Amino acid sequence: MSRFEDAVKKYAALGIDVEKVLEKLKNVSISLHCWQGDDVRGFDTDPNKPLTGGIQTTGNYPGRARTPEELMADIDKVISLVPGKPKMNLHASYAIFDKDEWVDRDKLEPKHFAKWVEFCKERGLGCDFNPTFFSHPKCDPLTLSSANEETRKFWIDHGKASIRISSYLAEELGQPCVMNIWTGDGFKDIPGDRLGPRKRYKESIDAILAEPFDFKKVKPCVESKVFGIGVESYTAGSGEFALTYAAMNKDKCIPLMDNGHYHPTEVVSDKIPALLTFFDEIALHVTRPVRWDSDHVVLFDDETKEIAREIVRCGGLDGRVKMALDYFDASINRVSAWTVGYRNFQKALLFAMLQPVEELKALQDKGQFSKLMVVQEELKTLPLGDVWAEFCSRNGAPQDGEWFSQIEEYEENVQLKRI
């Protein structure tokens, strides 16, 4: 009996059909964020200027992608190393212009993302989208909440353009496009007015979402944040603001939670079932905060596993939860960072799918908390790794312990030649 066959037998004793789990997991879509590959630089502004708007990338590891072609090559390498069904996730700043053509963000059109559509079609990928409300001269430093009407109009027009681009991506690729609205609008020190910026922020989002779109194809989100670099004292798009906005606009907006955008003692895993009690759909950005929203690479750690368990328990894999990764680490090989985080989140979902959900629920409902604790602890040492290895093998991806040598080879032959 092989190790996988032995694992199947052990999970079967808990009433879990491993074959059904593997078949379902291979079709689970997780969005792969393009900005890990180039440190959130994008292609529409000077890549040598510093990031602004609460965004910061740490490190200067060699081999950063500098062009669309290099970024796409890196993404291809990641896709070859992960099992399952990735989906692309683009920021507006990754527009690709023809030679001698450039337009500002308020004038972006679907044609500026045609090469990304071609890239996705060739690989059978869907694509999500994000307006880019940071690292731009028109940040004053506020965007959608600015008191300057000219500034605010520029960013509203950018948001409307992003709606049109998201509709284009959804139509061309045949998959819904999650369009996430996030700004770093806020103040470094104690503000004199907290209400005014939030009223303007609301009015701006209202104006953006007035742009016509099919809610079945485009899923606008409003993402919150606690604070950012340079905006430590006040953030216009707080958790209360973003969640309330989504709740009051359920016909055209869904909430998005980034698990790095809360206070250190808050956990998003507990918030998932809370939101799904009231919303048909929610979106997630999965990252790893270390004391603050530092966008560390996702690990196979307790909170990642707990997030995955709540997604699975709440029916999130059937379309209710839109999952995306969101981190950027420039202190290590960027392709490795992408791959580790993606594989770890897939592994967490597999761990969650191999849980006897109905049995655990029944034990809780019957008040059998001693047995509930025992069962949940014993599940931790079941042979997940053997099932994961089989999943990788069936989906043409290398197993753990086999793929990093490909990263080293790619770094030597491709990335280091960019220096």
N, C-alpha and C positions, 0 to 999 in steps of 0.2 A: 504494500500500500504506500503510495506517494505521500509526501507531507501535505499536499493540497487535499488529497482524498481523505486523509485523517482529519484535516481541519473541517472539511465538509461534513464529516460524520459527527464531529463535536458540536458544530453549530446546528445540525439537524436535530440533535437531542434537545435543543432549546426551541425547536419549531421554526428554524430559520432556513429558508431555501437559498443556499449560496448562489446557485445558478441564476435564479431570478434577480438576486441582488446585483450580480455582475452585469447582467443584461441591461438592467435599469441604469446603473452607474455610467456605463459607456455612453449614454445619451444625455447625461446631465451636463448642462452648459454653464461654464464659468468664464467670465470675461477676463481676458488677459490685457492688462493696462500697458499701453505703448510707452508710457513715460518712464518706466524703469530702465529702458534701454539707453536713454540719453540724458538722464538727470533732469527731466522736466524742461528741457531747453526748447524743444519744438523747432519749427522751420520758418516762422513768420517774423521773428525779431532777431536782433543781434545776439548770437549765442555766447558772445564774450561778456555781455553785460550781466550783472547779478540778478538773481531771481528776487521778486518782490511780492508783497501781498500775503505775508505769512507763510511763504514757501521757502524751504531751505533743504538742500541736499548736502550730506556730509561725505567727504572723501574725494579723492582724485585718482582712483584706480585707472590704470591705462586701458585703452581700447574702447572708449565711449563711441557710440554711433554718432556720426556727424552729418549724415545725409539720409534721405529717405531710403536709398538703396541699402546702405549699411544697416539701418534700423530694421528693414524688412528681412535682411539676411539673418540678423540676430533672432528675430521672431521665428523665422523658419527653423532655426536651430532649437529653440525652446519647444516648438510644436513637435519636433522629432523625438524629444526626450520625455514627453508627458503622454500618458494614456488618456483616453476619453475624448471629449468634444469641446475644445476651446472656442471662445468667441472674442473678437477684437473689441477693444475699448479705446477710443480716440479722444484727444482733446482738440479743440478748434485750432490751437496753435500748431498743429501738425498738418495744416493745409499744405498741399504740394502745388507750387506755381510753375507754369511754363517759364522758359527763359525770358528775362526782361519783363515779366508780368508780376505784379504784386498789388494786392488790395488790403486795406485795413480790415480789422475784424468786423466792423459794422457792415462791410460790403462783401463778405464771404458768400460764395455760392456753392451749390452742389458740385459743380464742375471741378472745384478745387480739391475735391476728395474722390475724383473719378479713379485715380490710380490706386487708392485704398480699396475701392469697390472691386476693381480688377484683381487686386491681391486677394481679397476675401473670396471672391467667386472661384478663383483657381483652386482654393483650398477648402471650399465648402463651409466658410465661416460666416456667422452673423456679425453685427457690429453695433456697439453702443457708442454714445457720443456725449461730450461735455463742452459747453461753452467755456472759454478761458478768460476768467475775470481777474487775472493777475499778470504780473511781469509785463506791463505795458505803460507807455507814457500817459495814457488817459486815466490811469488810476491817480486820484488826487489827494489822498490815497484811497478814497472810497470809490465805489463803482455804482451799483444799483441803489445804494442808500445815500449817494452824494447830495448835498444841498445845491450843487451847481447843476442847473437844468441841462446845460449843454453836455456835461459829462454823463449825466444820467441817461439822456437820450441816446448817446453813442452806445452805451452798454445795453440799453433796451433793444436797440436796433441789432446789436450783436446777438442778443438772445433770440430775437425773431429769426435772424438768419440761421441760427442753430436749429430752430424748430424745422425750418425748411430743409436743412441738411439732414436732420434726423429722419424726416419723412422720406427723403431720397434714399438713405441707407436702408430703411425698412422695406421700401418698394423694390429696390434693386436686389436685395439679398434674401427677401422672403422671410425675414424674422423680425419680430418687434425690436425697436431700438429704444433702450432706456436712455433718456436725456437728462443728465444730472446738473442742477443749478446749485453751484457753491461759490460763495465769495468769501474773501478774508476780510471783509469790511469791518472795521472796528478802530479802537483807539488805544494808544500805548498807556495813557494815564486816565485818571478819573474824568469821564465826560461831563459836560454841563447839560447835556440833553440826551437821554436814552430813548425817549419815545419818538422823537422826530425822525431819526434815521430808520427806525423800524417801520414807521408809517410809509416812508418813501420806498423802503425795500419792498413792502407789500404791494404798493401801487406799481412798482416796476415789474414785479413778477406777474401781477395781473395783466399788465400791458403785453408782456412776452407771451403769456398763455392765451391772449386774445388772437394771436396769429393762428389761422385755421390749421387743424391737424386731426388725424384719425386716432382717437385714444386707444384703439385696438392695436395700432401699429407703432405709435410713439408714446412712450411712457415717461412724461416729465416727472422729475423728483426735485425735492428741495432738501438739501443736506445741511445739517447743523454743525456747529463747532463750539467748543468751550473758549479757546483762545488760540492765538498764533504768535509767531515771532513779530514783535513790534505792535501787537494789538492785545497785550496781556490783560488790560483792564476792562475791555468791553468788546463784545462781538455782536453785531446787529443780528446775524442769523443764529441765534441761540437755539438750544434744544426745544424750548417752549415755543419759540417763534415758528421753527420749521415744522414741528409736529402739528401745531394748531393750524398752520396754513394748509397742510395736506388734509387735515380733518375737515376743514371748511370748504375744500375744493376737490372732493373725492371723484367728481366727474371728469377731472382733467389733470390730476396730480396724485402721486403716491409718495409716501415718506421714504427717505433713505437714511439708514444709520451706518455710520462709519465707526467701528469699535475703538478707534483711536480718539474719537471726538467727545469723550465724556470724562468726568472726574475719575481719578485713579481707582476709587472704590466701586464705581459703577461697572456693571457687566452687561453687554449687549445680549448675551444669551438669554437672560431673563426678560429683556424687552421684546424679544421676537414674539413669544406667545401673547404678550400684552397687546402688541399692535395688531397681530393677526386676529384678535378677538373683535376688532372693529374694522379692519381693512381687508379687502379681498386680496390685495397684493402689496408687498413691500419690497424694498431694495436694500442690499447690503454692500458695503465696502469692507473687505476683510483685510486687516493689517495687524501689526503688533506694536502697541504703544509701550514705551519704556519710560515711565514717569510722566510722559506727556505725549502728544501726537507726533512721535518721532519717526513713524513710518518704517519700522524695522521689518525685516523679512519674516513672513509668516512661518511659525514653527508648528510642530505637532505637539502643542502644549495643551494644558487643561482647558483654557478658555476657548481655544480653537475647536477642540473636541466638543465642548459644551454648546458652542454656537451650532456646530454641525448636528448635534443631537436634537436641538430644538427645531432646526430646519426640517429634519426628517420626521420628527414626532408630529409636527404641525402641518404636514402635507406640503411642505415647501418645495419638494422636488417635482411636484406636479404643476409647477408654474406660479405658485403663490409668492415665492421668494426669488428675486432676481439677484444673482450672486456675481460679485466682481472682486478682484484683488486690487489693492491700492497701497503700494509702498514704493520707495525708491532709495536704494542704498548704493552709494558710489564708493564705498570703502572696500568692496570686494568685487569679484568678477560679476558683471551685471547679468550676464546670461545665466550664470550659476544661481544668482539671487532669484531671478525669475523662476527658474526650474525648481529650486528647493521649495519656494513658497507655493507654487502651483501644485506640486506633487503632495506637499503636506496637507493642503486643504482637501484635495481629492482623497487622501488617506483618512482624513478626519471624517469625511462623508461616508466612506466605506465602514469605518469604525461604528458610526451611528446607524448605518443600515443593517449592521450585523447584531443589533440589539433586539431583544425580545420585547418590543414596545408594549404590546398588549398585556403581557405578563407583569411588567413593571407597573403599568397603570393599575392593574387589578390589585396588586399587592398594596399599593398606596390607598386605593379606594376602600379596601378592606381593613386598613389600619395596621397591616402587617409590616411595620417599619423595620423591625429587626431583620426579617428575611429580605426586605427590599435592599437594605444596606449590604447584606452578605452577597446577594446576587449581583448587585452593581459592582462590587469590588472584585468578584471572581471573573466577571466579564473582561476585566482589564488584562488578564493574562491568557486569554484564549488566543489561538494562533492566527491573529489578524495578519501578521507578516506573510504567512504562507498564501493567504487569499489575495493579498495585495500583489505578491509576486506573480500569481496566476493572472490577475487582472492586467498587469503590465505586459506580460507575455502575449496574452490574447489580443491586445490592442497595439502591438508593434512597438512598444516602448521598452527601454532597458530596465532591468530590475534594480533595486537598491544595491549599491556596491559596484554597479557596472557602468553607470553613466558619467561619472565625473571625469574619467579619463578622456571622454569625448570633449568635455569642456576644456581640458588642458590642451588637447590637440587643436581645438578651434581657436583658443586664445593665441597659441603660438603661430598658427598658420594664417589667421585672419585678423583678429583684434589687435595684436601687437604691431601689425604692419600698418596700422592707421596712424601710428605716432609720427 
